[in-house]
Every structure is written in structure tokens, then in C-alpha cells.
Amino acid sequence: MVAPGWCERFTRFRYEDKGRGPDCFDCWGFVLFVEREQFGVTDLPDLGGEYESAEDHKSVAATVEKYKRSLSAHWVKVENPQPGDIVMLDIGGQPWHCGMAVGGDWMMHILKGVNVGLEHFTREPWRNRIEGFYRHE
């Protein structure tokens, strides 16, 4: 399977720390944008004011943990991701990066220096870094 065609319209964006659009995003800003534009999910908080910088891993990880607890009624951890599920990734032992499941074992995410990428989350370097998949219910 290849990444779905709908992903193409999201691949032109660039990375920017705490970016929330319209053309630049950090990873959470990108997830917010795709959830809203592709899946109609509008109840995700911005969180940009909760961490110092997207590169401040400790601050981002603390924000992620706080957020996961507060919205557990709407977001459920699942084993088998579907398009639109958030892919939470541990890097350096902390959950501070995220992307979007888009189908099969593909995810779409944005990183500094890479911009938007489509990658297999079952392959290196991501397969051992998956903290979990989260679905809006």
C-alpha cells in the first residue's frame, strides 16, 4: 500500500517552532491542522502556550502527559491505527513528537529540517519509538 492521495495537499508545509499555520507548523500544530481540515475534529487544544519551544523536550513531554490525562474521555488509546489517529512518539524516553496515521503503516508528520514527511511507522527509526495511537471518539 502507498500513502493515500489525500495526503498530497498537506506535504507543502514547512516546520516552524510553535507554528500554527497557515504555511508553517510544529508537529502539534500540524496534527491540529490535519485533524481539522481532513477529519473535522475541532476539539483539540492549541497547546502552543503550554511549552517553551517544540525543541524543549521536557516541557513538551510534560504538556503531552497533562493533555492525555485531561482528555481521556474523548481520545482513546488503540492498538490498530486508522487514518486520523494521532501517533505519539517517544524520543529520548519521553513522548514529545507526534504525527498522524494516514492508512496502512504510514504516518505523516513534520520535523525541523525535514518539513512534512510520509513514513512507515513500522520501520526504523520509528517502530521502537511509538508510545501509542490515539483515536477521537
Secondary structure, DSSP 8 states (H G I E B T S, - for coil): ----GGGGGGTT-EE-TT-BSSSEE-HHHHHHHHHHHHH--------TTTSS-TT-HHHHHHHHHHHHHHTTTTEEEESS--TT-EEEEEETTEEEEEEEEEETTEEEEEETTTEEEEEETTSTTTTT-EEEEEEE-
